[in-house]
Amino acid sequence: MATPLDIVAFQEFQGVFAFVFVLVSVYAMLSMLPFFREKKFAAAIISFLLGFMALYSTIAVKTINLMAPWLVLFIIFVMILILGFMMIGAKEKDISDALMSDKFAIGTLMFAILATIFVGSLLHVWTEETGGIEELKGYNESRYSGGEYPTETFFQTLFHPNFLGFVLVLIIAAFTLKYMTE
C-alpha cells in the first residue's frame, strides 16, 4: 500500500532533480555576468543544454543527488542563523554588510563549505563509480609486494581523524591570529 511518506518512488526522478539543479544554478550564474544580463535567452539555452548534458553522466547525476541534502542542510542552517541575528535586533542591511565585508571572511568561509560539499560528493561518487585507487593497484605491483601502495597510505593519512583534527586546529589558529592582530 502506498503512503504519502513512501519516498521510494522519488528515486525514479533522480535525473529530473539533477537536470533542474543544473538548469537553475547555471542560469543564475550566467545571469550575473554582464554579457548575459541583456541576453537572457542565450543564458537559458546554455543552461538547458548543460542540464541536458548532465543527464547523460551518471557521475554528475549521482554527485548532485548526494550533494543536495547537504546543501539543503547548509542553507537551512544559514537561514536559522540569520533569523537568530534578526531576532536579537540586527537589521538586514547589517547582515548583508557583514557578509560582504572582508573583516570576518564569512563569505570566504561559506564558499569553502560549499566547495567542500561539492568536492567531497564528487570524490565519493568518483571512487564508487571508477574504483578510484583500486585502478592504480595494477601499476608496478612488483615494487610494492607488501600490499601497501603510496597512494593508499597517502589517502589514509590525509583522511585520518588525527590529521583532520590537526588541520582544524591550524585553521582556528590562523583565524585567531588574523583577528587578534586587527
FINU-57558 format. One record per atom (N, C-alpha, C): x, y negated, z. Coordinates in steps of 0.001 Angstrom, whole numbers, padded with zeros to 6 digits, always signed. Layout:
XYZ...
END
This chain:
+000841+001166+000000+000000+000000+000000+000895-001242+000000+000619-002195-000855+001407-003420-000949+000949-004410+000110+001924-005019+000735+001631-006043+001741+002268-007352+001297+001815-008470+001856+002450-009743+001499+003916-009817+001912+004309-009020+002893+005690-009036+003357+006596-008103+002567+006042-007374+001617+006823-006444+000820+007566-007230-000257+008860-007433-000059+009634-008252-000994+010441-007403-001973+010212-006114-001999+010942-005246-002920+010622-005624-004360+009412-006115-004601+009030-006496-005954+009855-007674-006466+010403-008476-005572+011211-009619-005996+012536-009204-006606+012976-007970-006384+014236-007523-006956+014182-007488-008480+012996-007374-009029+012863-007382-010485+013110-008772-011057+013015-009808-010229+013155-011176-010693+014528-011765-010390+015519-010934-010097+016848-011436-009775+017424-012258-010919+017230-011820-012126+017725-012565-013288+017037-013899-013439+015744-013939-013140+014996-015191-013255+015501-016208-012236+015766-015765-011002+016294-016661-009982+017655-017209-010405+018506-016351-010953+019827-016801-011401+019684-017795-012553+018784-017514-013485+018559-018414-014620+018096-019786-014140+017122-019811-013248+016589-021082-012751+017654-021831-011951+018445-021117-011156+019501-021766-010368+020522-022430-011280+020987-021710-012301+021974-022272-013223+021349-023428-014005+020130-023260-014455+019451-024301-015223+019349-025599-014418+018856-025510-013202+018650-026707-012382+019967-027328-011942+020913-026501-011486+022167-027065-010982+022998-027692-012100+023065-027060-013267+023833-027638-014378+023157-028913-014874+021828-028910-014950+021126-030114-015391+021341-031258-014401+021319-030961-013109+021543-032003-012106+022957-032566-012212+023943-031697-012425+025321-032171-012535+025533-032972-013815+024951-032501-014932+025109-033234-016179+024383-034575-016137+023279-034650-015441+022526-035904-015349+023293-036979-014585+024248-036574-013767+025050-037547-013029+026134-038183-013899+026501-037521-014983+027540-038066-015851+026985-039220-016685+027777-040256-016910+027279-041418-017665+026860-041069-019096+027547-040136-019726+027224-039784-021116+025832-039181-021237+025433-038372-020239+024158-037674-020326+023002-038423-019663+023248-039589-019086+022157-040337-018453+021120-040767-019480+021571-041130-020675+020638-041538-021723+020240-040360-022611+021011-039300-022591+020763-038141-023459+020288-036958-022614+019114-037104-022040+018564-036063-021157+018264-034781-021925+017860-034898-023183+017532-033714-023967+018774-032860-024204+019907-033498-024480+021154-032753-024683+021560-032038-023393+021383-032718-022261+021695-032084-020970+020770-030902-020724+019504-031034-021097+018545-029940-020909+018897-028744-021789+019298-029001-023024+019670-027902-023940+020913-027185-023431+021909-027938-023002+023144-027322-022498+022860-026499-021250+022077-027038-020338+021775-026298-019113+020929-025067-019408+020017-025160-020376+019221-023988-020759+020104-022901-021352+021033-023284-022225+021920-022293-022840+022841-021649-021806+023372-022427-020880+024226-021847-019842+023429-020937-018911+022194-021309-018606+021341-020442-017799+021033-019144-018514+020796-019240-019808+020516-018042-020599+021745-017153-020696+022926-017775-020822+024162-017000-020884+024451-016312-019547+024055-016933-018463+024272-016334-017140+023468-015051-016981+022349-014944-017688+021533-013731-017601+022264-012503-018121+023194-012692-019035+023900-011568-019633+025130-011143-018846+025451-011842-017785+026593-011487-016956+026090-010920-015634+026351-009648-015404+025909-009047-014145+026659-009645-012966+027923-010026-013185+028689-010641-012107+028088-011989-011732+027681-012778-012723+027074-014084-012430+025747-013914-011697+024908-012993-012142+023601-012788-011509+023771-012305-010075+024670-011338-009862+024877-010821-008507+025522-011856-007601+026429-012679-008148+027059-013723-007344+026030-014752-006890+025169-015171-007803+024142-016155-007447+023172-015568-006436+022793-014310-006610+021866-013693-005661+022501-013471-004288+023802-013253-004240+024488-013114-002955+024711-014476-002301+024934-015500-003110+025237-016830-002621+023981-017575-002157+022835-017293-002742+021613-018066-002485+021191-018096-001013+021152-016970-000297+020741-017064+001111+021682-017911+001960+022978-017846+001668+023937-018642+002431+023766-020125+002133+023479-020463+000869+023225-021859+000528+021978-022379+001231+020940-021557+001275+019705-021963+001948+019964-022198+003434+020690-021288+004070+021012-021468+005490+021836-022732+005722+022790-022995+004850+023611-024197+004983+022774-025459+004818+021887-025474+003828+021042-026643+003600+020091-026860+004768+019515-025790+005298+018627-025920+006460+019406-026447+007664+020616-025950+007877+021442-026430+008986+021730-027921+008846+022077-028366+007643+022371-029784+007417+021120-030624+007638+019963-030146+007168+018718-030895+007358+018360-031017+008837+018526-029931+009586+018240-029977+011023+019219-030918+011721+020471-030905+011303+021459-031806+011884+021102-033265+011604+020694-033571+010375+020301-034939+010027+019062-035350+010805+018084-034455+010906+016883-034770+011685+017221-034986+013159+018160-034239+013684+018589-034423+015067+019194-035801+015286+020027-036238+014327+020597-037576+014445+019522-038652+014320+018539-038414+013465+017464-039400+013313+016577-039446+014554+016449-038328+015261+015641-038311+016476+016289-039121+017594+017611-039229+017583+018263-039993+018645+018497-041440+018227+017957-041837+017064+017966-043247+016704+018795-043640+015508+019464-042724+014864+020253-043076+013686+019317-043345+012508+019665-044331+011709+018885-044672+010521+019428-043916+009314+018599-043804+008269+019014-043096+007054+020257-043741+006449+020314-045059+006480+021468-045770+005924+022743-045437+006697+022649-045321+008009+023819-044972+008820+024328-043572+008475+023393-042653+008297+023779-041273+007980+024420-041196+006613+023826-041868+005609+024410-041820+004263+025762-042530+004232+025910-043617+004990+027219-044286+005063+028265-043390+005706+027876-042638+006730+028821-041734+007397+029225-040593+006464+028281-040109+005665+028606-039030+004730+029524-039514+003615+029352-040741+003188+030138-041258+002067+031486-041822+002489+031646-042176+003746+032910-042772+004178+033987-041697+004323+035221-042134+004223+036352-041215+004374+036770-041071+005827+036125-041800+006709+036539-041807+008105+036397-040440+008760+035282-039770+008516+035040-038490+009173+035257-037290+008251+035454-037516+006979+035687-036452+005996+034572-035417+006000+033338-035860+006266+032206-034936+006305+031901-034405+004911+031978-035287+003912+031719-034862+002542+032713-033806+002086+033966-033988+002452+035003-033008+002094+034748-031681+002799+034342-031754+004052+034045-030532+004796+032853-029796+004188+031815-030529+003808+030643-029895+003194+031017-029253+001857+031844-029955+001065+032297-029389-000203+033131-028135+000033+033967-028138+001056+034791-026966+001366+033921-025785+001777+032867-026038+002537+031965-024951+002937+031247-024383+001722+030750-025254+000847+030074-024783-000368+031030-024014-001274+032253-024501-001405+033245-023797-002227+033588-022441-001618+033661-022363-000300+033933-021090+000370+032808-020099+000135+031574-020573+000204+030426-019693-000069+030504-019163-001493+030795-020044-002449+030851-019619-003850+032002-018653-004100+033194-019004-003641+034369-018157-003899+034242-016820-003169+033749-016842-001945+033559-015589-001207+032559-014672-001886+031459-015238-002367+030459-014428-003067+031022-013871-004371+031742-014717-005096+032315-014282-006371+033347-013178-006165+034222-013321-005183+035231-012290-004929+034600-010985-004458+033563-011090-003632+032880-009875-003174+032251-009129-004345+031546-009848-005205+030903-009209-006355+031943-008701-007339+033018-009461-007546+034039-009041-008492+034704-007753-008040+035050-007645-006753+035678-006410-006282+034692-005251-006295+033410-005546-006088+032395-004492-006136+032188-003983-007562+032211-004890-008531+031950-004519-009924+033167-003910-010618+034338-004494-010409+035510-004064-011174+036440-003157-010395+036232-003025-009134+037137-002224-008331+038241-003051-007715+038425-004275-008200+039390-005206-007624+040780-004642-007528+041260-004418-006347+042625-003947-006102+042784-002499-006524+041719-001748-006531+041818-000334-006907+042372-000171-008314+042130-001136-009204+042677-001053-010555+044188-001204-010557+044725-001932-009595+046156-002174-009552+046936-000985-009019+046253-000020-008425+046950+001116-007833+047688+001957-008863+047183+002013-010067+047831+002815-011099+049132+002207-011576+049431+000986-011233+050628+000291-011693+051834+000699-010864+052776+001378-011480+054063+001736-010884+053883+002478-009549+053142+003576-009588+052867+004318-008362+054114+004993-007809+055095+005295-008654+056283+005979-008169+057069+005104-007182+056939+003794-007296+057672+002899-006419+057091+002879-005011+055778+003054-004910+055107+002987-003614+054523+004355-003287+055359+005240-002789+054900+006603-002535+054147+006731-001221+054316+005772-000320+053673+005859+000985+052216+005460+000982+051657+004994-000140+050265+004599-000212+050035+003138+000106+051067+002437+000529+050919+001011+000824+051386+000215-000385+050526-000597-000920+050842-001437-002065+050945-002877-001587+051793-003664-002216+051959-005052-001764+050647-005833-001777+049794-005599-002773+048540-006354-002832+047598-005941-001708+047606-004661-001359+046746-004215-000260+047168-004854+001053+048459-004824+001340+048913-005391+002603+048737-006897+002624+048867-007550+001469+048651-008990+001411+047211-009336+001783+046240-008659+001174+044841-008965+001460+044443-008522+002871+045042-007441+003359+044763-007034+004733+045273-008086+005712+046433-008657+005422+046970-009713+006277+046156-010988+006143+045779-011328+004916+045052-012567+004656+043694-012586+005345+043008-011456+005398+041671-011410+005977+041645-010780+007373+042793-010657+008014+042843-010119+009368+042301-011175+010335+041515-010774+011334+040934-011756+012266+041968-012633+012974+043119-012079+013307+044142-012892+013967+044658-013992+013052+044886-013665+011789+045372-014653+010842+044305-015715+010573+043049-015308+010414+041967-016263+010189+041791-017186+011396+041928-016653+012590+041867-017486+013788+043001-018494+013836+044183-018062+013430+045335-018955+013391+045103-020093+012396+044545-019767+011242+044243-020793+010236+043207-021773+010778+042184-021265+011469+041166-022137+012056+041778-023087+013080+042682-022581+013923+043342-023432+014913+044185-024501+014213+044860-024146+013125+045646-025130+012382+044765-026217+011776+043597-025839+011259+042679-026821+010680+042158-027756+011763+041795-027206+012907+041317-028033+014017+042427-028979+014483+043645-028475+014542+044770-029319+014953+045005-030440+013947+044877-030151+012664+045079-031182+011642+044027-032278+011763+042764-031900+011946+041718-032909+012115+041915-033700+013410+042339-033027+014478+042569-033700+015744+043677-034730+015616+044776-034354+014971+045866-035306+014776+045440-036476+013902+044632-036199+012885+044171-037270+011998+043346-038285+012768+042422-037816+013595+041541-038730+014318+042233-039387+015505+043205-038725+016100+043932-039319+017217+044850-040447+016740+045374-040325+015543+046267-041369+015044+045508-042584+014527+044223-042447+014277+043431-043599+013828+043032-044375+014973
END
